[in-house]
């Protein structure tokens, strides 16, 4: 039964993982996002009170 011979399948498995771990991650990490997150300032925003006419 040739499908039980591990020699070719082990080589294919090792080579495919070698491709996945060396070629694909740099390509994925090279993508840039159009909207980079900006840091918010730590000082609190000034809020103004509302003047409601309660008549």
Secondary structure, DSSP 8 states (H G I E B T S, - for coil): -GGG-HHHHHHHHHHHHHHIIIIIHHHHHT---SS------SS------------
